Amino acid sequence: MNAYHSEGGLFLDLTAVGEKSWADLYSLRLLARTGFDFRRKRLRVAPITHFFMGGVVADEQGETSVPGLFAAGEVAGGFHGANRMGGNALTECAVCGAIAGASAADRAKKERPAGFSQTRLARLVPGWVHGNEPGVRGEYSELMASIRNAAWEHAGVIRTGKGMEEGLRHLSRLEGDLGSLAPRGPGEGRRHEQARSALLAVRCILEAGLRRRESRGAFFREDFPSADDARWRRNLRVSLHSDTGRLALEETPIAGT
């Protein structure tokens, strides 16, 4: 996988495409405007994160389990199942965004404005509010790079149980590294929370991936390459226990199965 990440390993080769196609096809005309000479050169390519089929649980109005918090679009999970059809993401944003926006506005009309407490914010996010801004230490950039690498290595296109277990051990070490850093100002406070959220997101992906012992849609496990409808035609709901900080995974059968 490293070779694909650092060097591409695959190429997009359009050198044999005729001039008429370059003139007639809109997608090719767009490529021609990028400045890269596709007619004479191959372009090195690599996988990227394109669409996330999972996400936040929301009801028909877009409201989540957090009162007053609404979600729409790719951040909301369960809409497309194990994969999505091309173009459905934009339709989902337009339709569900309008529903969630109207629902949120209606909710706001009925609620009293919430007070804002800098003291409470400082307690929840140390270093965010108070203190000077001495500049963000390089440790935060290095930590985020390590999190991205862990996600690529252990939660990438092709996964295995052994690889995901190693990924969780790696995350535990990175969580320890984050715990040793104390934000010194607002900039580092933001970086600290970004790293904490990234670690949590990757942990959710790996723990859910370990639980699902099959391959389905865009999810592929090399050690379980086939779909298992009898056991795994269901969703996995992940929640964070507020007291212990541990993740809980709940299997929810798909309606009609």
Secondary structure, DSSP 8 states (H G I E B T S, - for coil): -HHHHHH--EEE--TT--HHHHHH-HHHHHHHTTS--TTT--EEE-------S--B---TTSB-SSTT-B--GGGB-SSSTTS--TTHHHHHHHHHHHHHHHHHHHHHHHS------HHHHHHHSTTSSSS------HHHHHHHHHHHHHHHHHSSSSB-HHHHHHHHHHHHHHHHHHHT----SHHHHHHHHHHHHHHHHHHHHHHHHHH--S-BTTB-BTTB-S--HHHH-EEEEEEE-TTT--EEEEEEE-TT-
